[in-house]
Each structure stands twice: as structure tokens, then as C-alpha cells.
Amino acid sequence: MPDSATHRLLGALLAVLVLTLAACVTINVYFPAVAAERAADRIIDDVWRQQPPPEPEEEPDEPQSRNSRADRPVLVAVLDRLITPAAAASPDLDISSPAIRRLTAAMEERHERLRPYYDSGAVGLTNDGRIAIRDQNAIPLQERNRVRQLVADENDDRLALYRQIAVANNHPEWEEDIRATFADRWIARAPSGWYYQDDAGNWKRK
């Protein structure tokens, strides 16, 4: 018969496994941040007509000794089998609805008119997923009203885009998370020389 120490060990292992399984379920319920970043990058590259960066080359795995896996504790091996598939499961978000395609097409067309103002520093990327006029003096007087309208239209479409992605994926409560993801990715993928806001709202140049 197993002694009390063995019973305690088995009980601890069972508790860990239950908590791990619960964590795996939680991963699938919460906002899929990695998938959202991938979706944001695809849309941004389309809107800005950029080529995505090349995928990094995978380095060959280092050879493992014959006993490397056998030497690991049994609990670690079990956790690897439970956690790795759940953590790796990150299905892509749906960004193909008619509303999303319509918004991205409008933003792509508008970008050709906004690009000179990004390049000059007159317009910059804000830290909340929108854009703003950063330096009005960098815009010729006769163009200012037109640029204000371009910025307003772009912001309307961006906010609608974040909402439509959440709706298309049956999680309207994800809208703020999607907006925050896009806010980071617009800045991360902006060309060198463009202006953006840091977390404190200060303008910086890439």
C-alpha cells in the first residue's frame, strides 16, 4: 500500500495538473494577442503598401543527448505536453468581412494623400491607434483644411476597423484590446523618419 508521503505527492501532482488544465482553458478564452498582432500587421502592410519583413531563418536544433529527456522530472515532461500545445494554439483572427475590406480599401486609397504629411512630420501616429496633426506650420496654408479632413476621415475609419474586427470574430468586448494592439503595431511598422507618440504622449521621431 502507498504510504502517506506517496499519497501527498500524488495529491500535489493532481493539484498541479488541474491548475494546468484550467490555465490551458484560460489561454483559449482570453484575448488572442499574438493572432491580433498578425492580423494588424497584415492590414497595416496592405494599407501602407509595404512588403512584410522576411521571416527569420530558423536555427537548427541542437542535438540532444539520448538521456536528456529521460533525465527530466516526470512532472516537467507532463506539463510540457499539456501547456505547449495550448500556448501554441493561436488561430488567426477573421479580417475578411465586407466591412473590414471596405474600410481597409478606403484607408489604402487615403494613405497616398497622407503619406507626404507623414514624411514631412506634419502628421504623426498617436499612442491610441489614431493619427493627429503634429505640426500645422509644416502644412501649406491652402492645404490645412484638406489635411484636417483627411485626418478626421482616417481616424473614423480606424476606430470603425477596430470595432468591425471585434464584431467579425464574435467578441465585441475585444475592441479595446484590438485598438491597443493596432496602436503598437502602427508605430512598430512605421518607416524611419515618421513621428509617433510615446506612452506619455510626447512626440518622437523614428
N, C-alpha and C positions, 0 to 999 in steps of 0.2 A: 504494500500500500504506500502511496506517496506520503512523505512526511509533511509537516506544516510549512516548512521552508519552501518545499516544492509547490504546495498549494498557493502560497503567497506570490511566488514567482509567476505561476500560471495566471493568477488573478491580475498581476501587474501587466503582463503581456496582453491579456484580453482587454484591459482598460485602454492600453495604448492603441491597440488595433481598432477599437470602437471609436476613439477620438480621431484616428487617422481616416477612417471611413467617413466620419462626419465632416472632416476637413475637405475630403475629396468632393463630397456633395456640395459643400460651400463654394468650392472653386467654380463649379458649374453654374451656380446661382448668381454669383456676383458679376459685376460689370467686366466684360472681357477686354481688358486694357490692351493686350497685345494685338488682338484682332482689330480693335478700334484704330490703333496706330497704323496697321497695314492698310486699312480702308482709307484713313486720312491721307496717307502717302500716295495712294493711287489717285485719289481725287485731286490732290494738290498738283501732282505731276501732270495730270490732264489739263487742269485749269491754267497752269503756268507753262504748259507745253515743254516740260522738262523731261530729259531722259533719266530714268531711275538709276541710282548708282549701281555699279556692278556688285554682284553678290561676292562676299569674301570667300576665298578658297578655303575649303576645309582641310585642316591639317590631319595627316594620317594618325590614327590612334596609336598610342604607344603600346608595344606588346606587353601583355600581362603574363606574369608567371603562372604556372599551372596551378599553384596553390593560392593565388591572390584572392579568388572568390571564396574558396573553401575556408580561408583563414578569417573571413569577416564574420562578425557575430550573426547568428541566425536572425535576430530581430532586425538588424540593418538590412539584410537581404530581403526580408518580408516587406519592410517599409519601402524599399526601392521599387518592388513590384507593384505596390499599391499606389504610391504617390506619383511616380514618374509618368505613367500613362495619363493620370488625371491632370497633372500640371501641364503636360504637353498638349492636351486636347484644347485647342483654341480655334474653333471654327471661324471662318471668315464672316464678317457682317454682310448683310444684303445691302448693296448700294446700287441696285439696278432698277428701282421702281421708276415709273414715268416721272413722278415729281422730282426725284433726285436727278435724273438725267436732264430734265428741263432746267433745273437750277444750275447744274454744272456747265451746261452749254451756254447759258446766259453769262455766267462768270468767266468762262473762257473767252467769249467774244469781248467782254468788257475789259479783260486784262490787257489786251493790246492797246487800249486807250489809257489805262492806268500805269502801264509799265514805265513811261518816261518820267512820271512823278515819283515812282519808287526809286528810279535810278538817280534822280536829282536830289532825293531826300525830302521833297515836299510832302510826300505821303509815307507813312510808316505803319508797321504792324503793331497792333496793341496786344497787351498781355491777356485779353479776354476773348480772343478769337475774331476780332474785328480789325478795321483799319481806321486811320484818322489823319487829318491834315496836320502835319508836324511843323511845317514852316510855310506859312502863307506867302511870305515875301519871295519864296522861290518859285511862285506861280505868277506868270504874267497877269496883269490886272484883268485883261479881257477874257482870261480863261478861268477865273476863280469860280464863278457861278457854275460853270460846267463841271469843274473838278468836285465842287461840293456835292453836286447831284450824283456824280459817279461814285463818290464815297458813300453817300446815303443809300444808293441802289445796291452797292456791293454789300454793305452791312445788312440790309434787309434780306438779301439772298443768302448770306452766310448764316444768319440766325434761322432762316427757314430751312436751310440744308441740315443743320444740326437736329432740328425738330423732326424733319422727314426721315432721317436715318434712324432715329429712335423709334418712330412710328412703324417704319418698314420692317423693323426687327421685333415688333410686338412688345417693346419695352419703352413706352414714353417716359418712364422715370429715369431713363439713361440720358436724357437730353443734356443735362448739365455736365455729365461726365464726358459725353461726346464733344461738347463745346470746349471743355478744358483740354481734351486730347488734341483737338484741332489747333487750339491756341499754341500749344507747344510745337506741333509739327509744322505749322505755317512758318514759325520763326526758325526752327531747325533746318528747314529746307530752303529758306530764303537765300538768294545769291549774295555773294560778298559785296559790300557797299551799301546794302539796304539798311534802313533804320527799323528798330524794334524797341518795344518797351520791356524793361526787366520787371521782376516781380513787384518792385516798389513803384513802378510807373515812370521810371527815368528812361529817356531815350538814349539808345546806344547804337553804334554802327557795327555791322558785321565785318 
